[in-house]
């Protein structure tokens, strides 16, 4: 009897898993991207929008000059934040091929909005003579939104600093002349 030898066939299989959140790849078109709103900066943007609606509801109609300024800042911040939400929702940062530093632009927008909110909250809380209840409520919600925009500015600065590790001012420009 002869022993028969059978060649062993090896079967290998690979399983790939996708990460829970991956940054969107460069695409040529507009696509729906909801993953951003599951991150901390995305949640902050939604909070800014909700508190902005509460600020507008409390301060409108404006009977004093201070409340006019407060509503101008709140509505301007609400519109700009809504535009940034649409940019992230439709993945427009990757769909539009323009030489824009999107992160720096958003950082500057959010930081300026934070400063304007600080001024507007102070003015709103100082103009409480017309109807004190709603003006104080608007100022308190404005304070909460000021904190939310400050946190959003921090996240954006951290992300911008991580993506730009070296400053462009680190050359001989800053050295002193003898």
Phi, psi and omega in degrees: 000134180258138178277127179270140177251127178252128177292136180278129176264128181261131179245123177240141179228145178242142179243126178252140177239149179261149179290160181292324175220118175239144179295141183297141179282161177298127179232166181264352183225180179277133178220153181281127183229099180268350184296331181298324184281003172262355179266168181298315177297325178292320178294321177298319179297319178294320177297319178300319179294316182294315180292327176298320177297319178295321178297317180295321180293323182284323188269346182270143355281152184275120179256343180240162180296323179296322179288329174301314180296316180300313180294325176299314180294317182296314182291319178297316178295320179297315181294316181293322177292322177296321177296318177294325176296319177293326177298317179285322182295319182265006178057041183288337179299323180268340182277331181263123181262079177239149179281066181244134170276091187300321183293317178293321178298315178292323178298313180296318178299314183289322179293319178294320177297321177298315179296317179294323176296320178301312180295317183294322179294319178297315180295318181296317181288339176275343182253062185258008185286331184292300175216098191297326184297307182285330177292321177293318178298318177298320178293323179291315176295327175296324176295318177297320179289327174301317178295318179296317178293327176295318177295318177298321176296321178298313179299318180293320178296318179297316178294320179294319180294323178292326181273347177233078188292332182247133179284149179282353180262018186268013182269203183283001181295325185270356179285146180279144174279141181288000000 
